[in-house]
Amino acid sequence: MITLPTEPSPESLRLNARHAVAITQSPYTGHSQAHAHPGRWWELEISLGEMHRDWAEAWIAAFIQLAAGETFVWGPRAVTDVDFAPPRGSITAVTISADTPTNAGVLYIDDGDFSPDGSSGGGISNWAIGDYLGIGGTLQKVLGPPTWNGSESRYELPVFPGLRTALSVDTAAELDNPTATFRLTAPAIDFFHHHYYGQDPITMAAVEAF
């Protein structure tokens, strides 16, 4: 695993959510069906613009190592100058239950972590749609407010992509710097000296590695 350079900041970033969904359509009636499978993952595109040679050589050295199959860790907090980096909610700590199912797009939160009115634990109402958290080595994006499951005495938080591997114990979520592990989608990146001057920006496409 390698560490990506931090300068300069990428010219553009795109974090894509992917689902394994097969769609079939009848050639006779036109009716279609969507078949959702458990697979969910992140894909990442980073484009670099004009830069000094010192910065460019650091990025190129990283690309060469990535082309050999190395992985890297990335998360929204690595980017400080775009809107999606900082959280909008005010949750300060949360523990995810070991009972959380895999491939379900939901996290289970014990009712002791929060009070509905926000008087303790940050308040269950203080989650913000779109915020990120890390759990079990995965980067989770909040898709909606938690719902209360009274029969099980827990909150259920809808997220993408959800857990792929079961937790062995109740686990504290990473809120300050949630990340996922990625690798290049193709085993090579072409580069030339004029990349240094922004005439032909370097774009890196990566897929979540798990």
Wavefront OBJ file of the C-alpha trace (Angstrom):
o trace
v 0.000 0.000 0.000
v 1.319 3.446 -0.896
v 0.521 6.997 0.180
v -0.580 9.419 -2.529
v 1.037 12.869 -2.704
v -0.997 15.650 -1.136
v 0.153 18.471 -3.455
v -1.187 19.854 -5.624
v -4.855 19.261 -4.925
v -6.594 17.383 -7.743
v -8.169 19.531 -10.435
v -11.275 17.362 -10.313
v -12.588 14.376 -8.367
v -15.427 11.994 -9.043
v -16.565 9.365 -6.544
v -18.985 6.941 -8.190
v -21.304 4.468 -6.449
v -21.640 1.197 -8.363
v -24.273 -1.513 -7.986
v -24.255 -5.019 -9.450
v -27.603 -4.922 -11.234
v -28.642 -7.000 -14.244
v -31.509 -5.734 -16.396
v -33.384 -7.984 -18.796
v -35.970 -6.927 -21.368
v -38.383 -9.082 -23.294
v -37.927 -8.752 -27.084
v -41.629 -9.516 -27.480
v -43.387 -7.293 -24.963
v -40.692 -4.764 -24.026
v -41.244 -5.468 -20.335
v -38.079 -5.237 -18.285
v -36.902 -6.568 -14.951
v -34.039 -5.426 -12.748
v -32.166 -8.083 -10.797
v -30.207 -6.529 -7.930
v -27.209 -8.521 -6.700
v -25.272 -7.955 -3.458
v -22.284 -6.248 -5.052
v -21.830 -2.542 -4.198
v -18.571 -0.624 -4.458
v -16.906 2.742 -5.009
v -15.012 3.922 -8.087
v -12.787 6.992 -8.004
v -11.493 9.317 -10.735
v -8.796 11.876 -9.973
v -7.603 14.407 -12.562
v -4.442 16.433 -12.045
v -3.859 19.740 -13.793
v -0.841 21.983 -14.194
v 1.933 21.475 -11.653
v 5.622 22.052 -11.006
v 7.990 19.235 -11.894
v 8.746 18.408 -8.232
v 5.071 17.707 -7.633
v 4.665 15.893 -10.936
v 7.548 13.529 -10.255
v 6.022 12.583 -6.886
v 2.714 11.752 -8.570
v 4.411 9.835 -11.383
v 6.392 7.781 -8.858
v 3.093 6.918 -7.152
v 1.485 5.987 -10.495
v 4.340 3.639 -11.374
v 3.922 1.807 -8.065
v 0.139 1.675 -8.489
v 0.549 0.204 -11.967
v 2.325 -2.743 -10.316
v -0.827 -3.568 -8.384
v -0.236 -1.537 -5.231
v -3.248 -0.129 -3.413
v -3.839 3.246 -1.783
v -6.173 4.594 0.871
v -8.442 7.523 0.047
v -11.282 9.293 1.825
v -13.272 12.531 1.507
v -11.310 14.199 4.325
v -8.202 13.994 2.133
v -9.740 16.808 0.104
v -10.022 20.051 2.031
v -11.164 22.458 -0.680
v -14.357 20.838 -1.993
v -17.864 20.888 -0.595
v -18.203 17.168 0.097
v -15.167 16.960 2.398
v -16.499 18.259 5.735
v -19.447 16.554 7.447
v -22.687 18.520 7.670
v -24.070 16.659 10.680
v -22.822 16.907 14.247
v -22.509 13.253 15.324
v -19.431 12.924 17.519
v -19.248 9.159 18.169
v -21.203 6.039 17.298
v -20.796 2.286 17.759
v -22.004 -0.108 15.062
v -23.582 -3.322 16.336
v -21.994 -6.690 15.548
v -25.531 -7.787 14.585
v -25.394 -5.577 11.469
v -26.107 -7.790 8.438
v -23.814 -7.931 5.421
v -24.811 -6.825 1.915
v -27.883 -5.085 3.287
v -27.074 -1.376 2.946
v -27.882 -0.669 6.580
v -25.971 -0.242 9.849
v -27.438 -1.177 13.237
v -26.859 1.294 16.078
v -27.660 0.420 19.685
v -30.226 2.755 21.248
v -27.799 3.640 24.041
v -25.642 5.674 21.670
v -28.154 8.483 21.137
v -31.058 10.366 22.516
v -33.683 11.386 19.941
v -33.694 15.013 21.066
v -29.925 15.474 20.801
v -29.306 15.790 24.540
v -26.642 13.065 24.459
v -24.397 11.310 21.963
v -24.830 14.039 19.362
v -28.498 13.211 18.963
v -29.903 10.705 16.495
v -31.554 13.592 14.658
v -28.173 15.183 13.971
v -27.161 12.784 11.205
v -26.933 14.500 7.827
v -27.708 12.736 4.567
v -24.531 12.453 2.528
v -22.083 12.363 5.430
v -19.440 9.633 5.531
v -18.293 7.228 8.191
v -15.789 4.396 8.219
v -16.407 0.915 9.573
v -14.639 -2.391 9.014
v -12.274 -0.838 6.472
v -15.150 0.458 4.337
v -16.273 3.967 3.433
v -19.994 4.377 4.136
v -22.208 7.211 2.879
v -25.360 8.040 4.836
v -28.422 7.815 2.568
v -31.170 8.836 4.950
v -32.112 9.453 8.576
v -31.980 6.559 11.056
v -35.212 4.727 11.702
v -36.187 3.271 15.080
v -36.807 -0.471 15.297
v -38.680 -0.736 18.565
v -38.919 -4.527 18.632
v -35.108 -4.802 18.467
v -34.328 -1.610 20.457
v -32.010 -0.207 17.836
v -31.664 2.461 15.164
v -31.129 1.394 11.574
v -29.078 3.732 9.404
v -29.305 3.364 5.591
v -25.871 3.594 3.963
v -23.935 2.796 0.802
v -22.344 0.328 0.272
v -22.992 -1.408 3.602
v -20.855 -4.053 5.266
v -19.405 -6.873 3.167
v -17.903 -8.761 6.106
v -19.620 -9.307 9.425
v -18.268 -7.517 12.485
v -17.024 -9.861 15.205
v -17.726 -7.324 17.969
v -19.504 -4.001 18.333
v -17.189 -1.517 16.601
v -16.729 2.242 16.886
v -17.184 4.014 13.562
v -14.441 6.282 12.212
v -15.911 9.762 11.821
v -12.826 11.999 11.607
v -11.140 10.385 8.594
v -13.223 7.608 6.996
v -11.463 5.881 4.107
v -11.546 2.977 1.660
v -8.789 1.125 -0.175
v -8.481 1.467 -3.961
v -6.392 0.159 -6.845
v -6.086 1.266 -10.471
v -8.710 -0.051 -12.875
v -5.998 -0.395 -15.553
v -2.396 -1.484 -14.887
v -0.768 1.516 -16.563
v -0.939 5.311 -16.781
v 0.749 7.143 -19.667
v 2.557 10.366 -18.864
v 4.743 12.850 -20.683
v 6.780 15.843 -19.640
v 4.115 18.260 -20.848
v 1.885 16.961 -18.050
v 3.953 19.229 -15.844
v 2.507 22.266 -17.568
v -1.108 21.210 -17.677
v -1.303 20.745 -21.440
v -2.508 17.177 -21.042
v -3.840 16.509 -17.520
v -3.214 13.115 -15.933
v -6.370 11.224 -14.979
v -6.313 8.240 -12.654
v -9.250 5.809 -12.495
v -9.443 3.461 -9.516
v -11.833 0.896 -8.091
v -12.392 -0.081 -4.482
v -10.188 -3.035 -3.501
v -11.742 -5.589 -1.148
l 1 2 3 4 5 6 7 8 9 10 11 12 13 14 15 16 17 18 19 20 21 22 23 24 25 26 27 28 29 30 31 32 33 34 35 36 37 38 39 40 41 42 43 44 45 46 47 48 49 50 51 52 53 54 55 56 57 58 59 60 61 62 63 64 65 66 67 68 69 70 71 72 73 74 75 76 77 78 79 80 81 82 83 84 85 86 87 88 89 90 91 92 93 94 95 96 97 98 99 100 101 102 103 104 105 106 107 108 109 110 111 112 113 114 115 116 117 118 119 120 121 122 123 124 125 126 127 128 129 130 131 132 133 134 135 136 137 138 139 140 141 142 143 144 145 146 147 148 149 150 151 152 153 154 155 156 157 158 159 160 161 162 163 164 165 166 167 168 169 170 171 172 173 174 175 176 177 178 179 180 181 182 183 184 185 186 187 188 189 190 191 192 193 194 195 196 197 198 199 200 201 202 203 204 205 206 207 208 209 210
